[in-house]
């Protein structure tokens, strides 16, 4: 497009010149000047040529006069760029002190001194000199009108030095003004992960995916990790229930184990009871049976439900173990003995032997109790040997 415009302009000038030339030659015009008693006559064309020649001569002389200064600046810029390049090379090779020195020297007459100062700050941090690095950043901030790049580098340095909260506070301010800055979003993601702030991570993931910081699969994996860790690390029942209520019913099915484990840890027993019962109606799960056995309240009701499960799944080992534990909790020793013996016939494991040992102890059958304690110990040793081999 630019070439077409130039061709059109040139053609227009040529056509204009071809049209005006005959007119000028026919009537060239005459200028008469009187200078110090002398009269000078010349055609308009001659006068125009003289004026143009004079302007060109002035421009040429002016260029010659400015040439030494331009040469000095060019040499200075070359030296500055060379020091900057040498500083970056030293930095990449791990010569931190040399790199810092060269980069600071390159900033003196640089047109972009902030780049030299920020690189020098990284070199200082590599020498574990955090205060010096921050001082270099302060110097860089004085050379720019918009401190965004310097602030982002400051956050990066704080992160590397382990000052995560300081970096987070500054990034929050940056993102309020520049919500779509990729570097700020990426660092906020990293800080959220390192601080185990999984709610913040979940909130920022859509923007990170939009800015192509993470792809769809990475975003999905991080979201799953955030949900898992968020449930696992809930601090109280209120926090757990809040995070649980934010999930869809489909998601709740996926994270039900995490919810049950945290619910047992935090005392959300009624909520765990309700979720297990709801889930077992649609898909019977042995792990949920194990959680049911661990609930430390409402033994009568839980025993009644376990008995119903036993009728539905008479040879299910997890149900037999749960039923046996609840019967022992209710001190139904004979019933528990029969139930646990059935579980033992399905699979001999240390846990079954330990429960039977306790059951026999309560029944005052010491020899049988000691026998099952020994078998539990043997089973544990066998399992440990298999894991090592």
Protein Blocks (a to p, Z undefined) as FASTA:
>chain_A
ZZmmmmmmmmmmmmmmmmmmmmmmmmnopadddeehiacdddfklmmmmmmmmmmmmmmm
mmmmmmmmmmmmmmmmmmmmmmmmmmmmmmmnopaklmmmmmmmmmmmgcblmlmmmmmm
mmmmmnopaklmmmmmmmmmmmpfblmlmmmmmmmmmmmnopamlmmmmmmmmmmmmmml
mklmmmmmmmmmmnopaklmmmmmmmmmmnomacfklmmmmmmmmmmmmmmmocbfklmm
mmmmmpcfklmmmmmmmmmmmmmmnopamlmmmmmmmmmmmoccfklmmmmmmpcghkll
mmmmmmmmmmmmmmlmklmmmmmmmmmmnopaklmmmmmmmmmmmoccfklmmmmmmmmm
mnopaklmmmmmmmmmmmmmmmmmmmmZZ
